[in-house]
Amino acid sequence: MKAKQLRELIIRPLLEDLAYSGLIKYSPVAEDLLIATACAESQCGHYIRQETNDGYGPAMGVYQMEPATAHDIYRSWIKYRPSFYSYYDTFSGNLYCMEYATFMARVHYYRVSEALPAHNPNIDVYLTSLGEYWKKYYNTEKGAGTVTGFIEKCKKYGDFV
């Protein structure tokens, strides 16, 4: 999938709808972070299921979110916020559904208490700050991803320039 299409057809409309619904204020940085996450996690949709020795993996969809993570977001956060639950309830609950996966990835980042990185016109500085945020809060210290790999994939698959 082209990052521009993911951005224009899925991410931006969903983020604008979340803002219109009064749930999460629209943020261009959040839009960039979601594109960057998709680039780093699945090469922007090049694959949508993490492969393991048995042919299956725990991570699914364009953001490679694990079902256990999605369940935790629902169980510990969404179900206690009626307006978010109502929005969540419009989706199929399938991480292969790009709108649902985008919603869950955005909520995952939204729950983080640290503010999103600031936009920086220097693309290398900006991608580094997004990569550090992604590594800390999405890929985590246990994940195999690196900030260097994040930046390389964003430059290869993303639309940041």
GUDO-403855 format. One record per residue (C-alpha): z, y, x. Coordinates in Angstrom, 1 decimal. Layout:
N
up: Z	north: Y	east: X .
...
//
This chain:
161
up: 0.0	north: 0.0	east: 0.0 .
up: -0.7	north: 3.5	east: 1.2 .
up: 2.4	north: 5.6	east: 1.6 .
up: 0.8	north: 8.5	east: -0.1 .
up: 0.2	north: 6.4	east: -3.2 .
up: 3.8	north: 5.1	east: -3.2 .
up: 5.0	north: 8.7	east: -2.8 .
up: 2.8	north: 10.2	east: -5.5 .
up: 2.8	north: 7.4	east: -8.1 .
up: 6.2	north: 5.9	east: -7.8 .
up: 8.8	north: 7.8	east: -5.7 .
up: 8.1	north: 11.4	east: -6.7 .
up: 7.8	north: 10.7	east: -10.4 .
up: 11.0	north: 8.6	east: -10.4 .
up: 12.9	north: 11.2	east: -8.5 .
up: 11.7	north: 14.0	east: -10.7 .
up: 12.6	north: 12.0	east: -13.8 .
up: 16.1	north: 11.4	east: -12.4 .
up: 16.4	north: 15.1	east: -11.9 .
up: 15.1	north: 15.9	east: -15.4 .
up: 17.6	north: 13.4	east: -16.8 .
up: 20.4	north: 15.2	east: -15.0 .
up: 21.4	north: 12.2	east: -12.9 .
up: 20.4	north: 13.1	east: -9.3 .
up: 19.0	north: 16.5	east: -8.1 .
up: 15.5	north: 16.2	east: -6.8 .
up: 15.3	north: 16.3	east: -3.0 .
up: 12.2	north: 16.3	east: -0.8 .
up: 14.4	north: 14.7	east: 1.9 .
up: 15.3	north: 11.9	east: -0.4 .
up: 11.6	north: 11.4	east: -1.1 .
up: 10.9	north: 11.2	east: 2.6 .
up: 13.8	north: 8.9	east: 3.2 .
up: 12.6	north: 6.5	east: 0.5 .
up: 9.0	north: 6.5	east: 2.0 .
up: 10.5	north: 6.0	east: 5.5 .
up: 12.7	north: 3.1	east: 4.2 .
up: 9.7	north: 1.4	east: 2.7 .
up: 7.8	north: 1.9	east: 6.0 .
up: 10.6	north: 0.5	east: 8.1 .
up: 11.5	north: -2.4	east: 5.8 .
up: 8.2	north: -3.7	east: 4.5 .
up: 5.5	north: -1.8	east: 6.4 .
up: 5.1	north: 0.2	east: 3.1 .
up: 4.7	north: -2.8	east: 1.0 .
up: 2.6	north: -4.9	east: 3.4 .
up: 5.0	north: -7.7	east: 2.5 .
up: 7.5	north: -7.8	east: -0.3 .
up: 9.6	north: -10.9	east: 0.5 .
up: 11.4	north: -11.5	east: 3.8 .
up: 10.3	north: -14.8	east: 5.2 .
up: 12.8	north: -17.3	east: 6.6 .
up: 12.5	north: -20.8	east: 7.9 .
up: 12.5	north: -22.2	east: 4.3 .
up: 9.8	north: -19.7	east: 3.3 .
up: 12.2	north: -17.5	east: 1.3 .
up: 14.4	north: -14.7	east: 2.3 .
up: 17.3	north: -12.7	east: 0.8 .
up: 15.5	north: -9.3	east: 1.0 .
up: 12.9	north: -8.4	east: -1.7 .
up: 10.5	north: -5.7	east: -2.7 .
up: 9.1	north: -2.7	east: -0.9 .
up: 12.6	north: -1.6	east: 0.3 .
up: 13.6	north: -5.2	east: 1.2 .
up: 16.9	north: -4.9	east: -0.7 .
up: 18.9	north: -8.0	east: -1.0 .
up: 19.7	north: -9.2	east: -4.6 .
up: 23.4	north: -9.2	east: -3.6 .
up: 23.2	north: -5.5	east: -2.7 .
up: 21.5	north: -4.7	east: -6.0 .
up: 24.1	north: -6.6	east: -7.9 .
up: 26.9	north: -4.8	east: -6.0 .
up: 25.3	north: -1.4	east: -6.8 .
up: 25.2	north: -2.4	east: -10.5 .
up: 28.7	north: -4.0	east: -10.6 .
up: 30.7	north: -1.5	east: -8.6 .
up: 28.9	north: 1.8	east: -9.5 .
up: 26.2	north: 1.9	east: -12.2 .
up: 28.1	north: 0.1	east: -14.9 .
up: 30.9	north: 2.7	east: -14.7 .
up: 28.5	north: 5.6	east: -15.2 .
up: 27.0	north: 5.4	east: -18.7 .
up: 24.1	north: 7.9	east: -18.0 .
up: 23.1	north: 5.8	east: -14.9 .
up: 23.5	north: 2.6	east: -16.9 .
up: 21.3	north: 3.9	east: -19.6 .
up: 18.6	north: 4.8	east: -17.1 .
up: 19.1	north: 1.4	east: -15.2 .
up: 18.7	north: -0.5	east: -18.5 .
up: 15.1	north: 0.7	east: -18.9 .
up: 14.1	north: -1.5	east: -15.9 .
up: 13.5	north: -5.2	east: -15.7 .
up: 16.1	north: -5.8	east: -13.0 .
up: 13.5	north: -7.2	east: -10.7 .
up: 13.3	north: -5.9	east: -7.1 .
up: 9.6	north: -6.6	east: -7.1 .
up: 9.2	north: -3.9	east: -9.8 .
up: 8.6	north: -0.8	east: -7.7 .
up: 10.2	north: 1.6	east: -10.1 .
up: 13.4	north: -0.5	east: -10.3 .
up: 13.4	north: -1.0	east: -6.5 .
up: 13.0	north: 2.7	east: -5.9 .
up: 15.8	north: 3.6	east: -8.4 .
up: 18.1	north: 1.1	east: -6.7 .
up: 17.3	north: 2.3	east: -3.2 .
up: 17.8	north: 5.9	east: -4.3 .
up: 21.2	north: 5.1	east: -5.9 .
up: 22.1	north: 3.1	east: -2.8 .
up: 21.6	north: 6.3	east: -0.7 .
up: 23.1	north: 8.5	east: -3.4 .
up: 26.4	north: 6.7	east: -3.2 .
up: 26.8	north: 7.6	east: 0.5 .
up: 29.3	north: 10.4	east: 0.9 .
up: 27.5	north: 11.8	east: 4.0 .
up: 24.8	north: 14.3	east: 3.0 .
up: 21.2	north: 13.5	east: 3.6 .
up: 19.8	north: 14.7	east: 6.9 .
up: 18.3	north: 18.2	east: 6.9 .
up: 14.6	north: 18.6	east: 6.9 .
up: 13.2	north: 19.6	east: 10.3 .
up: 9.7	north: 20.8	east: 10.9 .
up: 9.7	north: 18.9	east: 14.2 .
up: 8.5	north: 15.4	east: 13.0 .
up: 10.2	north: 13.6	east: 15.9 .
up: 13.5	north: 15.2	east: 15.3 .
up: 13.2	north: 14.7	east: 11.6 .
up: 12.2	north: 11.0	east: 11.8 .
up: 15.1	north: 10.4	east: 14.2 .
up: 17.6	north: 11.9	east: 11.8 .
up: 16.2	north: 9.9	east: 8.9 .
up: 16.2	north: 6.8	east: 11.1 .
up: 19.8	north: 7.2	east: 12.1 .
up: 20.8	north: 7.7	east: 8.5 .
up: 18.8	north: 4.6	east: 7.4 .
up: 20.3	north: 2.5	east: 10.2 .
up: 23.8	north: 3.5	east: 9.4 .
up: 23.7	north: 3.3	east: 5.6 .
up: 20.8	north: 1.0	east: 4.7 .
up: 20.0	north: -1.4	east: 7.5 .
up: 23.6	north: -1.2	east: 8.8 .
up: 24.9	north: -2.3	east: 12.2 .
up: 24.4	north: -5.9	east: 11.2 .
up: 20.7	north: -5.4	east: 10.5 .
up: 18.0	north: -6.1	east: 13.1 .
up: 16.3	north: -2.8	east: 12.7 .
up: 16.4	north: 0.0	east: 15.2 .
up: 15.9	north: 3.7	east: 15.0 .
up: 13.0	north: 3.4	east: 17.5 .
up: 11.3	north: 0.8	east: 15.3 .
up: 12.0	north: 2.9	east: 12.2 .
up: 10.2	north: 5.9	east: 13.8 .
up: 7.3	north: 3.7	east: 15.0 .
up: 6.7	north: 2.2	east: 11.6 .
up: 7.0	north: 5.6	east: 9.9 .
up: 4.3	north: 7.0	east: 12.2 .
up: 2.1	north: 4.0	east: 11.6 .
up: 2.5	north: 3.5	east: 7.9 .
up: 3.9	north: 6.8	east: 6.6 .
up: 2.5	north: 10.1	east: 5.6 .
up: 4.8	north: 12.5	east: 7.4 .
up: 2.2	north: 14.7	east: 9.2 .
//
